[in-house]
Amino acid sequence: MALIEVRSEITGNVLLVLVGVGEIVEEFQDMLILESMKMEIPITSPTKGAVVSIATVGEVLQQGSVVAVIESE
């Protein structure tokens, strides 16, 4: 099993978190929504696995920041 870091491709605020720690996500499943320049950008899971950590609502993320860690199956 590998730990996969999911990184933000843009700078933005975490508007909505759709999954929690310990939850199993599917590949391409939306995990959270970032707000940047009045646009809502979904961040999706690159693989199936268990969420180890995830950003919180209101958190400001910079481009390249780790937004979540997934333990792939």
Secondary structure, 3 states (H helix, E strand, C coil): CCEEEEECCCCEEEEEECCCCCCEECCCCEEEEEEECCEEEEEECCCCEEEEEECCCCCEECCCCEEEEEEEC
